[in-house]
Structure formats: C-alpha cells, structure tokens
Amino acid sequence: MRKIAFIVILAFLIIGSTFPQNTLVIYTYDSFVSGIAKVVIPKFERMYGCEVKVYSFGDAGNALMRVFMEGDKTKADILLGLDQNMIIDAFKKGIFEPYKPLNHSLIKYPEFLDERWRVVPYDFGAIAIVYDSEEVKDPPKSFKDLLDERWRRSIIIEDPRTSSTGRAFLIWTVAVFGEDGFVDFWRKLKPNILTVTAGWDEAFQLFEAGEAPMMVSYATDGAYSYYAYKSTRYKAVIPEEGAFVQVEYAGILKFSKNKEFAKRFMEFLLMDQFQSEIPLNQWMYPVTDVELPDVYKYAATVEKILKVDPSEVERKMDEWINKWLNIMMEK
Amino acid sequence: MAQHYDGKVKDWFSIFIVVILAFFPFALLVSFFLKSPGVFKVIKTPYVISVVKFTFFQAILSAVLSIFIGLPGAYLLSRTRIPLRSLFRSLSMVPFVVPGIVMALGMVGILGRKGILSLILSIFGFKPRSFLYSFWSIILAHVIYNFPVTIRVVGDAWERIDEDTVNSAMLEGYGRFGAFLRIDLPLLFPSILFSFLLSFSYCFTSFSVVMIIGGVRFSTMEVLIYSNLRSFLNLDVALSLTIFQSMILGMVSLITFKLGGFILEEPTKVSRGEKIPRWTLFYSIPMIVFGFSPIISSILLGFVEHGGMGLSNFMAFFSHDSPALENLTKALGFTLFYSTSASLFTLFISFMAGYSGKLIHRFLANMLVGISPVTLAYGYSILGKMMNMDINSMHILLIPIYTVITYPIALTIMTSTWRYFPKQLLEMAEVDGADKFQKFFHVILPNMKEEMISSFLLCSAVSMGELAATLTLQSPDFLTISTLIYRMYSSRHFQEAKVLNTILSAMIIAMFILGEYISKSDEE
C-alpha cells in the first residue's frame, strides 16, 4: 500500500514538473507592479483561470538585465516595459519570440509597431517641459523660446547617460533640430540649465524645493497634479515643434515555458479591460481607442508626433551623448 | 604553537570571508561579461582620463579641507570638557548613513534658492539666489559631510596624548598653538592620515552630491560606472572601470598607511582638563547647523507640501487606501530583520579583522568601497542562479551584500577599538586560566560594549537605507522601507514617499540617539 502511495505521489511530482503549470511570469518595472498590475492582473487571472506572478527589479533596464543574465534558465514568460530604445538592445540579443496578437488591429498608431511582431506596444507617454505656474506666467511655446535669456539657470534636466527621461529629451532635440542642429541648440540652452540630475526623482525633488521653475518631465504631470492634489500649479507644455513619445512594449520571451498564456496576455494588453486602466494608473496614453478620463484636459496635448527611427537612435546614441557631454564639459 | 596557530586563524578568517562574500561574486560577474581585455583601453580615452583627474582632485581637496575644518572640533572634543560632546561625535556618522540624494537635498535646504542663507539675505533686501551648482559647492558639500569624520578619528587619538608633555612644551614658552605644532601634530599624524583616507574614499566615490550640487560640468568615476551599468551592452566597460576604481582605492589605503606608519599607541589616561577656548561658540554653532542639515532635512521631508509645510502628506499616508500603509508592516519587518542580521555578521568579521590588525584588512576594505552595491547585486544574482535558487527567495542574499557594504565602516571602528584596548587584560586573564569564551564575555565584551553597539547600530542604519542592491534582488513578496519609498515615487505617490522618508530618517536618528545614550551611560 505504501509502495503504491509512493508511486502515485512520485507520478504527480513528475507530471507536475514536466507539464507547465498555470502560472504566467512577467518581469517588469516597479511602478507597473505597485500600480496598474493590482487592477488588471486579477482580471486576467479570472478570464483565463491562471495565476500571474509579476516581478520587478527596479526599472525596465534592470528587468532586461535580469532576463539576459538568466538566459535559458529564466522563469519569465513575458518582459514588459521596455521603450523603443531599449528594445533595440533586447532585439540584438534575440530574446523575444515573435507573436502577432489576434486583436492587433485595435492599435491606433501603426508607427509604433515592430514589423516582425517581436514586441507589442501597450501605452505611450510624451516628454514635456513642466513649469511652476506661480513663477512662470508666460511659459515657453517652442524650443527657441526656451533659449531666451529670461530663463537663465531656470531649467532642471536629467542626464541622458543615467535617466530614460534625459535620454528621451536628448533624442527629442535631435528629432527637432536634426543631427547638425542639435549641438548648436544645446550650446545655447546650456546657460539656462540649472543642473543635471541622475534620475527623474532627483529632478522633481529639486523642482519641488523651488530651485528652478522648470524641469523636463511628462505631458500628463498637470493632469496628475490635479487628480492627486486638486492643484493646477504645475503645468506641462509641449513645444510647438512636435512631441517626442516614449512607447512602452511587451514581448514573449524565447525561453518562455508557458507560451499559450503568454500569447493570451499579449492580446489582453490591447483589450479595453487593460487599456482603459492606463490613463489613471500609468499616467500614459492608451494605444487603442478608449476614452480618456476628464482630468486629461489638464495634460499637455500631443498634437504632432515627431518621427525618430529607433535603429538610427541605437546606432548613433553614443555619438549624440558624447557630443552632448562635450558641450556640457565646455567651460 | 597553539598561540601561533590561533594568530594565523584570526588573520586569515576575515580575509577568507571577505574574499568569498565580495570578490567571488564580483569575479563571477567579471568572468561572465569581461570577455575582451581590450575593454581596459576605455580608461585611456581623454574623457575618462579627465574624469579620473577630476575625481582625484576634488577628493583630495575635499579631504584636506575637511581636516582643516575638523581639527578645532577634534581639539574641543578631546582636550576640553565641552558640552554636547556626544552630539559632535555622532555627527561623524552622518555621511556614511544618509544616502547621497538626501545629503544633496540637505545642502539645497541651506544654500538653495529657498534655503536658509538665501532667506537670511532676503531680510537685508537681497534677491533670492542659489549658492549651489559650481565646483566650490561640491567641495563645500563634501567638507560639510566629512569634517565630523576628522573630529571623531583625530579626536580619539588626541584624547590619548599625555597632558604633561603638552604642558612642559608650554612651560618652555610656546603658546598652545606652538605646542600643538611641536607636540600634538606629529603625534596626531597617523590619525590625520587615516581621517584623510576615510574622507578621500568617501569623496572619491561620491555620486549624487557631485551630480546634483555640482551641476552640468562635473562627473566622478562613479557617475561613469553607473551610466555604463545602465546598459548591459556596456557592462564590460562598467566592470573595467570598477576594477580600476577599486584598485585605486586599495592603493591609496596602502600608501596612507605606509606614510602614517600605523603606530599602535599605548593607551594612556584620557584627560580633558584644558580650558574651553573663546572661539568655541563661533566654531560650534555653524558646525552643528551644517553638520546636521542633511539628516534634519530628511526628517522634515514628510512635512513639505505644495507651497509650504503641513500635515497633508501624513493624512494621505494614513488614509484607507494608501498603498504605503498597507505594506508598511511588512517592509518594516524585512528591513529590521535583514539589516540586523547583516550587521551582526559584519560586527563579527570586523571584530576578528580588528583583532588581527593587519594592514591587508584595510586594503581589502578600501577596495570594497570602490565596488558599487548594484554591481555586487548583479554578481549575487548570477550566483543565485548558479545555485538554482528560487527567485522569490533570492533576497536572502542581501545579508551578505549588506555585510560587504557595511564592512569598511565597521572595520574602521573595530580597528581603532582594538588599538586602544588594554591588551594586558587579556594576558592577565590567560594567566588566570580563562578560556576563549570566558575571555570574550568577561574581558573583551565589558570593555568594548560601547563601540560594538555603536558599530552595530551604524551598520544597521546603513543597511536600512540601501536601495540599489535591494531593488536588484527584490521579488513580489519582498520589500524594504527604501524599496517602498522608491515604489511610491515611481508610481507618483509622492506624499506617501515623503512620509516614508521621514519614517526611515526617524529610525536612523533613533539609532543614533540609542547609540549615544548607551555610550553615555557607559561613560558614567
């Protein structure tokens, strides 16, 4: 009797370890876990009767690093949260398994798509100049305005070497002025920069401490400020030259052991149940046609999206950063 | 023979542990990612050379100035019966405990556009302005954070200079300053060099202060390492720079000790009989204001709100659906458990290393200062994967990581404690036939209790505030106060993040006070 019991238990153990369990594992960045995941993940679990585990290791760069270090031993099925520049790094390492979600036609922005469907876009945000309206009555309307003398030492930016916001801002200026013009722009902007911080957090803390009346931040900051504090003091402006958007992607990993659930999750990302939660949880814009909440009238509007070729960014980023650095180092 | 064997064990034990805990995971990372030796060429590029030069220059200048500013304080604390002695002494812990970003914000609170100085000047009709964002503001910030180190390290040595020697020099007609130059200074030289080494190492690896306070033009090696770590395609560059930085710090520690001669002074009676000089008040007030500014500003952060001070952040924090409150108990539990376990372990290793007193311990410890916590965490996550550890339990590896991070600080305290420990007591106990445990519990512990507790509390405080490595090894069911703060900031729960910052700082301050209380009751 004992022998039989032992064999039965052993068989269960073997089956259990051979067949994929109903657990989907996602690696992502921190605010996804503490924010939107709490709302959307239970929905997915109910829909498909599976368990979803969401892991974060700080920011998306760390999550990518983790996947890369774990290699074929990775527990992750999906990597979520890389932006259009980080996915280039990931593509180089060939970590994704292409998959075209069945509901892909819901995506409103064809320019965000990866032609080989290695990743799927799920939201996007725009970089903006955020200002303290108590100090700035007449905010700059264009990049050219930003160079005005009255803004001496008035803007806080993030370092493109250490911050994704800083990197996006640098790319934005390349998109506006071209490869020949952006150096000149930065040289003229330099006297108006108060300081450069390692990350967005530090920049925000200095901004809030009243060190400077402007900082490089996000288009939805004004909407958030109203939503959370009922305050319209901090406002965002996107210069008239056009917006630079950061698109966030998710992809199924090549070494995923649970591809069917992973594919369903890719489709889930584009469903209304997920997309409608984006504005107030991620403070980003949805990629499908869901309605925006009322507070978004306080967000800077994205009217014109500037086109930047990610593969060019990948090829030239180091060069641009070096040029930027040289200008910053000039006395 | 047994004695000899025992000596070898105590020498090698800590070296072995440090190599296993720190250099092995680092070597693992290097073996995985540093495939081409050509990557070391990066060190020869003009930009990196200029950064290395600047890093050296600002670190040397900051450390030297910190000594000049700290010396009068060291004198007051060691030779006179100045009140608030323990307050001054505890100040020396601030730079090691408070995270760089908080230090930088502390400076903003004093020298920023809406800082104290600007406020005072505005009373006299000056326009508000910031005194930050220049080369000299980096140096100023570094000096403010490092002069208390001089006060403590040099002060501890100064206490032990014989009063009679100083008095006889003064009888020969030299003033107190003359006697200082002829008698005190040569005797203090080793401790001055040691204090230089600590401040130099701190400023050499300075990151947030240089970036935020310095402004656009300035970078240290640590900034370069961090920016290269951000992209795994540049990981090899980051690692080669780390090796380089680590070697520099190790070498500097060797050179300073060779120069200082590493004298083991015989303990003498502590005398604080000198008259309190007239410049005391003039010196002390700004020093206390500046020295405590970072910690005070981090305590106050929770009360800062849109356009002033108030309690609205706390109200948000204690509201029903606050994600911070929901996770607070868990975060507190993990934070306390990991920081105390690691600190106990650190205390044990540094106790052994301090007993051995060999120069190699300081050399290794200073090399560790050059390896950033996040690099260490990457090494450990590879190790965890190799050992087939479950991703949910990998955070247990934070214990060795915190140990490595806090070891250099604990070693500093334990080395000086052993230097002044009356070794004849141990010999006497041995003659009386005491075994190892009896010696520890009846001789060592009663004499070292104060330093051990303060070392333990200090290491706990540092571990509590650690963020970079903790984030790298986190999992859904695990979080600490510092990762919770990060989470709150990144999900735009600013109010909750600020309150958590206040809670963390309050915990750190509570440890300071506890440590000081214990040492005070010990003195009595």
Contacts between the chains, C-beta under 8 A, distances in Angstrom:
chain1	res1	chain2	res2	distance
A	29	B	490	7.4
A	30	B	471	7.5
A	30	B	486	6.5
A	30	B	487	5.3
A	30	B	490	4.9
A	30	B	491	7.5
A	31	B	487	7.1
A	31	B	490	4.1
A	31	B	491	4.2
A	31	B	492	7.7
A	33	B	476	6.8
A	33	B	487	7.6
A	34	B	323	6.2
A	34	B	487	4.5
A	34	B	488	7.6
A	34	B	490	7.5
A	34	B	491	4.7
A	35	B	491	4.4
A	53	B	476	6.4
A	54	B	476	6.2
A	55	B	391	6.7
A	55	B	475	5.9
A	55	B	476	6.0
A	56	B	474	6.9
A	56	B	476	7.9
A	57	B	471	6.3
A	57	B	472	5.6
A	57	B	473	7.7
A	57	B	474	6.4
A	58	B	471	3.8
A	58	B	472	6.4
A	58	B	474	7.7
A	58	B	486	7.4
A	59	B	490	7.9
A	61	B	230	5.6
A	61	B	231	7.2
A	62	B	471	6.9
A	62	B	472	6.1
A	64	B	232	6.9
A	65	B	232	5.1
A	65	B	378	7.2
A	66	B	381	6.9
A	68	B	232	5.4
A	69	B	32	7.7
A	69	B	378	7.1
A	69	B	381	6.2
A	69	B	382	5.8
A	69	B	385	6.8
A	70	B	385	5.8
A	73	B	385	6.1
A	75	B	391	5.6
A	89	B	231	6.5
A	89	B	232	6.9
A	89	B	233	5.9
A	92	B	233	7.5
A	134	B	307	7.8
A	153	B	130	7.7
A	153	B	133	7.5
A	159	B	211	7.0
A	159	B	227	7.2
A	161	B	223	7.8
A	161	B	227	3.5
A	161	B	230	7.2
A	162	B	223	7.6
A	162	B	226	6.0
A	162	B	227	4.9
A	162	B	230	6.0
A	190	B	216	6.9
A	193	B	215	7.9
A	193	B	216	5.9
A	194	B	130	7.6
A	194	B	133	6.2
A	194	B	215	7.3
A	195	B	132	7.7
A	195	B	133	5.1
A	195	B	211	7.9
A	195	B	212	6.1
A	195	B	213	8.0
A	195	B	214	7.8
A	195	B	215	4.5
A	195	B	216	6.6
A	196	B	211	6.8
A	196	B	215	6.9
A	196	B	216	5.0
A	197	B	211	6.2
A	197	B	212	5.6
A	198	B	207	7.3
A	198	B	208	6.6
A	198	B	211	5.3
A	198	B	212	7.8
A	198	B	223	7.6
A	198	B	226	7.2
A	201	B	101	7.7
A	201	B	489	5.2
A	201	B	490	7.8
A	202	B	101	5.8
A	202	B	104	7.5
A	202	B	208	7.0
A	202	B	211	7.9
A	202	B	212	5.9
A	204	B	494	7.8
A	205	B	101	7.5
A	205	B	105	6.1
A	206	B	105	7.9
A	206	B	108	6.5
A	206	B	212	7.0
A	208	B	304	7.5
A	209	B	105	6.9
A	209	B	108	5.3
A	209	B	109	7.6
A	209	B	112	6.2
A	209	B	114	6.6
A	209	B	304	7.8
A	210	B	112	7.4
A	210	B	113	5.8
A	210	B	114	4.2
A	211	B	108	6.2
A	211	B	112	5.4
A	211	B	113	5.5
A	211	B	114	7.7
A	211	B	130	6.3
A	211	B	132	7.8
A	212	B	113	7.9
A	224	B	492	5.9
A	228	B	492	7.1
A	228	B	494	7.9
A	228	B	495	7.9
A	229	B	306	6.1
A	231	B	306	5.7
A	233	B	306	6.4
A	233	B	307	7.5
A	283	B	492	6.5
A	322	B	47	7.8
A	325	B	47	7.0
A	328	B	216	4.6
A	328	B	217	6.1
A	329	B	47	7.9
A	329	B	50	7.6
A	329	B	217	5.8
A	331	B	217	7.5
